[in-house]
Each structure stands twice: as structure tokens, then as C-alpha cells.
Amino acid sequence: MKEEIEQTLLLHLGRVEGKLDAILAHHDRMTDRLDDHGKRLNKLEMYRAWQLGASAIIATVVTWFIGFFKGGH
């Protein structure tokens, strides 16, 4: 009887351990995906910042040319 209970407990413990290993592996994969998403988002944000900066420069140059050709300077 005691051996049967020990075997059952060890079996259940093994199942819990296996499930825990699966959860930890899944957690590692999700952590890697989140890191990848963070890198991709950072690239998009940097690209957007360059676009806004380039747009500001172009707007400044166009405004200056319009003022120059209208005789503002």
C-alpha cells in the first residue's frame, strides 16, 4: 500500500515537473518574441523620426524658396 502511494505520488510529481518544463520553455519563446517585437518597434519609431525630420527640412526649404522668389529677401 505504501509503495503504491509512493509510486502514485512520484508519477504525479513527474507530470507536474514535465508541465512546468513546458511552461518554462513557452515562457522563453514568448520572451524572445517580445524582445524581437521591441527591436522591430524601435526600428519603426526611428524611421518615423527620420521621416518627420526630413519633412521639416523640406518644408523649411520650400518656404524659404517661396519667400525668396516672391522677393521677401
Chimera marker file (.cmm) of the C-alpha trace (Angstrom):
<marker_set name="trace">
<marker id="1" x="0.000" y="0.000" z="0.000" r="1" g="1" b="0" radius="0.5"/>
<marker id="2" x="2.742" y="2.467" z="0.980" r="1" g="1" b="0" radius="0.5"/>
<marker id="3" x="4.744" y="1.666" z="-2.172" r="1" g="1" b="0" radius="0.5"/>
<marker id="4" x="1.646" y="2.172" z="-4.306" r="1" g="1" b="0" radius="0.5"/>
<marker id="5" x="1.089" y="5.622" z="-2.793" r="1" g="1" b="0" radius="0.5"/>
<marker id="6" x="4.763" y="6.490" z="-3.321" r="1" g="1" b="0" radius="0.5"/>
<marker id="7" x="4.582" y="5.385" z="-6.950" r="1" g="1" b="0" radius="0.5"/>
<marker id="8" x="1.417" y="7.434" z="-7.489" r="1" g="1" b="0" radius="0.5"/>
<marker id="9" x="2.993" y="10.493" z="-5.883" r="1" g="1" b="0" radius="0.5"/>
<marker id="10" x="6.152" y="10.107" z="-7.947" r="1" g="1" b="0" radius="0.5"/>
<marker id="11" x="4.059" y="9.734" z="-11.104" r="1" g="1" b="0" radius="0.5"/>
<marker id="12" x="2.110" y="12.904" z="-10.311" r="1" g="1" b="0" radius="0.5"/>
<marker id="13" x="5.295" y="14.730" z="-9.391" r="1" g="1" b="0" radius="0.5"/>
<marker id="14" x="6.814" y="13.720" z="-12.733" r="1" g="1" b="0" radius="0.5"/>
<marker id="15" x="3.753" y="15.018" z="-14.577" r="1" g="1" b="0" radius="0.5"/>
<marker id="16" x="3.910" y="18.335" z="-12.725" r="1" g="1" b="0" radius="0.5"/>
<marker id="17" x="7.614" y="18.598" z="-13.459" r="1" g="1" b="0" radius="0.5"/>
<marker id="18" x="7.005" y="17.942" z="-17.164" r="1" g="1" b="0" radius="0.5"/>
<marker id="19" x="4.273" y="20.552" z="-17.302" r="1" g="1" b="0" radius="0.5"/>
<marker id="20" x="6.495" y="23.057" z="-15.528" r="1" g="1" b="0" radius="0.5"/>
<marker id="21" x="9.267" y="22.419" z="-18.061" r="1" g="1" b="0" radius="0.5"/>
<marker id="22" x="6.779" y="23.017" z="-20.888" r="1" g="1" b="0" radius="0.5"/>
<marker id="23" x="5.612" y="26.266" z="-19.281" r="1" g="1" b="0" radius="0.5"/>
<marker id="24" x="9.189" y="27.481" z="-18.850" r="1" g="1" b="0" radius="0.5"/>
<marker id="25" x="10.022" y="26.648" z="-22.478" r="1" g="1" b="0" radius="0.5"/>
<marker id="26" x="6.921" y="28.525" z="-23.639" r="1" g="1" b="0" radius="0.5"/>
<marker id="27" x="7.874" y="31.475" z="-21.433" r="1" g="1" b="0" radius="0.5"/>
<marker id="28" x="11.342" y="31.582" z="-23.006" r="1" g="1" b="0" radius="0.5"/>
<marker id="29" x="9.834" y="31.605" z="-26.503" r="1" g="1" b="0" radius="0.5"/>
<marker id="30" x="7.445" y="34.432" z="-25.564" r="1" g="1" b="0" radius="0.5"/>
<marker id="31" x="10.310" y="36.422" z="-24.045" r="1" g="1" b="0" radius="0.5"/>
<marker id="32" x="12.268" y="36.049" z="-27.293" r="1" g="1" b="0" radius="0.5"/>
<marker id="33" x="9.235" y="37.161" z="-29.308" r="1" g="1" b="0" radius="0.5"/>
<marker id="34" x="8.743" y="40.214" z="-27.086" r="1" g="1" b="0" radius="0.5"/>
<marker id="35" x="12.401" y="41.144" z="-27.478" r="1" g="1" b="0" radius="0.5"/>
<marker id="36" x="12.036" y="40.824" z="-31.255" r="1" g="1" b="0" radius="0.5"/>
<marker id="37" x="8.895" y="42.971" z="-31.226" r="1" g="1" b="0" radius="0.5"/>
<marker id="38" x="10.707" y="45.605" z="-29.192" r="1" g="1" b="0" radius="0.5"/>
<marker id="39" x="13.529" y="45.743" z="-31.723" r="1" g="1" b="0" radius="0.5"/>
<marker id="40" x="11.111" y="45.961" z="-34.642" r="1" g="1" b="0" radius="0.5"/>
<marker id="41" x="9.086" y="48.689" z="-32.934" r="1" g="1" b="0" radius="0.5"/>
<marker id="42" x="12.258" y="50.661" z="-32.232" r="1" g="1" b="0" radius="0.5"/>
<marker id="43" x="13.195" y="50.497" z="-35.934" r="1" g="1" b="0" radius="0.5"/>
<marker id="44" x="9.740" y="51.769" z="-36.916" r="1" g="1" b="0" radius="0.5"/>
<marker id="45" x="9.951" y="54.608" z="-34.414" r="1" g="1" b="0" radius="0.5"/>
<marker id="46" x="13.390" y="55.631" z="-35.670" r="1" g="1" b="0" radius="0.5"/>
<marker id="47" x="12.184" y="55.523" z="-39.287" r="1" g="1" b="0" radius="0.5"/>
<marker id="48" x="9.226" y="57.716" z="-38.327" r="1" g="1" b="0" radius="0.5"/>
<marker id="49" x="11.534" y="60.204" z="-36.583" r="1" g="1" b="0" radius="0.5"/>
<marker id="50" x="13.720" y="60.422" z="-39.710" r="1" g="1" b="0" radius="0.5"/>
<marker id="51" x="10.603" y="60.982" z="-41.839" r="1" g="1" b="0" radius="0.5"/>
<marker id="52" x="9.409" y="63.802" z="-39.606" r="1" g="1" b="0" radius="0.5"/>
<marker id="53" x="12.845" y="65.395" z="-39.584" r="1" g="1" b="0" radius="0.5"/>
<marker id="54" x="13.149" y="65.181" z="-43.361" r="1" g="1" b="0" radius="0.5"/>
<marker id="55" x="9.638" y="66.618" z="-43.752" r="1" g="1" b="0" radius="0.5"/>
<marker id="56" x="10.533" y="69.561" z="-41.512" r="1" g="1" b="0" radius="0.5"/>
<marker id="57" x="13.687" y="70.276" z="-43.518" r="1" g="1" b="0" radius="0.5"/>
<marker id="58" x="11.819" y="70.060" z="-46.819" r="1" g="1" b="0" radius="0.5"/>
<marker id="59" x="9.065" y="72.357" z="-45.523" r="1" g="1" b="0" radius="0.5"/>
<marker id="60" x="11.681" y="74.877" z="-44.349" r="1" g="1" b="0" radius="0.5"/>
<marker id="61" x="13.499" y="74.836" z="-47.688" r="1" g="1" b="0" radius="0.5"/>
<marker id="62" x="10.279" y="75.150" z="-49.699" r="1" g="1" b="0" radius="0.5"/>
<marker id="63" x="9.103" y="78.031" z="-47.516" r="1" g="1" b="0" radius="0.5"/>
<marker id="64" x="12.452" y="79.770" z="-47.910" r="1" g="1" b="0" radius="0.5"/>
<marker id="65" x="12.358" y="79.355" z="-51.713" r="1" g="1" b="0" radius="0.5"/>
<marker id="66" x="8.826" y="80.704" z="-51.924" r="1" g="1" b="0" radius="0.5"/>
<marker id="67" x="9.792" y="83.709" z="-49.839" r="1" g="1" b="0" radius="0.5"/>
<marker id="68" x="12.969" y="84.222" z="-51.882" r="1" g="1" b="0" radius="0.5"/>
<marker id="69" x="11.200" y="84.151" z="-55.246" r="1" g="1" b="0" radius="0.5"/>
<marker id="70" x="8.401" y="86.426" z="-54.046" r="1" g="1" b="0" radius="0.5"/>
<marker id="71" x="11.021" y="88.980" z="-53.144" r="1" g="1" b="0" radius="0.5"/>
<marker id="72" x="10.908" y="88.531" z="-49.399" r="1" g="1" b="0" radius="0.5"/>
<marker id="73" x="14.716" y="88.536" z="-49.048" r="1" g="1" b="0" radius="0.5"/>
<link id1="1" id2="2" r="1" g="1" b="0" radius="0.2"/>
<link id1="2" id2="3" r="1" g="1" b="0" radius="0.2"/>
<link id1="3" id2="4" r="1" g="1" b="0" radius="0.2"/>
<link id1="4" id2="5" r="1" g="1" b="0" radius="0.2"/>
<link id1="5" id2="6" r="1" g="1" b="0" radius="0.2"/>
<link id1="6" id2="7" r="1" g="1" b="0" radius="0.2"/>
<link id1="7" id2="8" r="1" g="1" b="0" radius="0.2"/>
<link id1="8" id2="9" r="1" g="1" b="0" radius="0.2"/>
<link id1="9" id2="10" r="1" g="1" b="0" radius="0.2"/>
<link id1="10" id2="11" r="1" g="1" b="0" radius="0.2"/>
<link id1="11" id2="12" r="1" g="1" b="0" radius="0.2"/>
<link id1="12" id2="13" r="1" g="1" b="0" radius="0.2"/>
<link id1="13" id2="14" r="1" g="1" b="0" radius="0.2"/>
<link id1="14" id2="15" r="1" g="1" b="0" radius="0.2"/>
<link id1="15" id2="16" r="1" g="1" b="0" radius="0.2"/>
<link id1="16" id2="17" r="1" g="1" b="0" radius="0.2"/>
<link id1="17" id2="18" r="1" g="1" b="0" radius="0.2"/>
<link id1="18" id2="19" r="1" g="1" b="0" radius="0.2"/>
<link id1="19" id2="20" r="1" g="1" b="0" radius="0.2"/>
<link id1="20" id2="21" r="1" g="1" b="0" radius="0.2"/>
<link id1="21" id2="22" r="1" g="1" b="0" radius="0.2"/>
<link id1="22" id2="23" r="1" g="1" b="0" radius="0.2"/>
<link id1="23" id2="24" r="1" g="1" b="0" radius="0.2"/>
<link id1="24" id2="25" r="1" g="1" b="0" radius="0.2"/>
<link id1="25" id2="26" r="1" g="1" b="0" radius="0.2"/>
<link id1="26" id2="27" r="1" g="1" b="0" radius="0.2"/>
<link id1="27" id2="28" r="1" g="1" b="0" radius="0.2"/>
<link id1="28" id2="29" r="1" g="1" b="0" radius="0.2"/>
<link id1="29" id2="30" r="1" g="1" b="0" radius="0.2"/>
<link id1="30" id2="31" r="1" g="1" b="0" radius="0.2"/>
<link id1="31" id2="32" r="1" g="1" b="0" radius="0.2"/>
<link id1="32" id2="33" r="1" g="1" b="0" radius="0.2"/>
<link id1="33" id2="34" r="1" g="1" b="0" radius="0.2"/>
<link id1="34" id2="35" r="1" g="1" b="0" radius="0.2"/>
<link id1="35" id2="36" r="1" g="1" b="0" radius="0.2"/>
<link id1="36" id2="37" r="1" g="1" b="0" radius="0.2"/>
<link id1="37" id2="38" r="1" g="1" b="0" radius="0.2"/>
<link id1="38" id2="39" r="1" g="1" b="0" radius="0.2"/>
<link id1="39" id2="40" r="1" g="1" b="0" radius="0.2"/>
<link id1="40" id2="41" r="1" g="1" b="0" radius="0.2"/>
<link id1="41" id2="42" r="1" g="1" b="0" radius="0.2"/>
<link id1="42" id2="43" r="1" g="1" b="0" radius="0.2"/>
<link id1="43" id2="44" r="1" g="1" b="0" radius="0.2"/>
<link id1="44" id2="45" r="1" g="1" b="0" radius="0.2"/>
<link id1="45" id2="46" r="1" g="1" b="0" radius="0.2"/>
<link id1="46" id2="47" r="1" g="1" b="0" radius="0.2"/>
<link id1="47" id2="48" r="1" g="1" b="0" radius="0.2"/>
<link id1="48" id2="49" r="1" g="1" b="0" radius="0.2"/>
<link id1="49" id2="50" r="1" g="1" b="0" radius="0.2"/>
<link id1="50" id2="51" r="1" g="1" b="0" radius="0.2"/>
<link id1="51" id2="52" r="1" g="1" b="0" radius="0.2"/>
<link id1="52" id2="53" r="1" g="1" b="0" radius="0.2"/>
<link id1="53" id2="54" r="1" g="1" b="0" radius="0.2"/>
<link id1="54" id2="55" r="1" g="1" b="0" radius="0.2"/>
<link id1="55" id2="56" r="1" g="1" b="0" radius="0.2"/>
<link id1="56" id2="57" r="1" g="1" b="0" radius="0.2"/>
<link id1="57" id2="58" r="1" g="1" b="0" radius="0.2"/>
<link id1="58" id2="59" r="1" g="1" b="0" radius="0.2"/>
<link id1="59" id2="60" r="1" g="1" b="0" radius="0.2"/>
<link id1="60" id2="61" r="1" g="1" b="0" radius="0.2"/>
<link id1="61" id2="62" r="1" g="1" b="0" radius="0.2"/>
<link id1="62" id2="63" r="1" g="1" b="0" radius="0.2"/>
<link id1="63" id2="64" r="1" g="1" b="0" radius="0.2"/>
<link id1="64" id2="65" r="1" g="1" b="0" radius="0.2"/>
<link id1="65" id2="66" r="1" g="1" b="0" radius="0.2"/>
<link id1="66" id2="67" r="1" g="1" b="0" radius="0.2"/>
<link id1="67" id2="68" r="1" g="1" b="0" radius="0.2"/>
<link id1="68" id2="69" r="1" g="1" b="0" radius="0.2"/>
<link id1="69" id2="70" r="1" g="1" b="0" radius="0.2"/>
<link id1="70" id2="71" r="1" g="1" b="0" radius="0.2"/>
<link id1="71" id2="72" r="1" g="1" b="0" radius="0.2"/>
<link id1="72" id2="73" r="1" g="1" b="0" radius="0.2"/>
</marker_set>
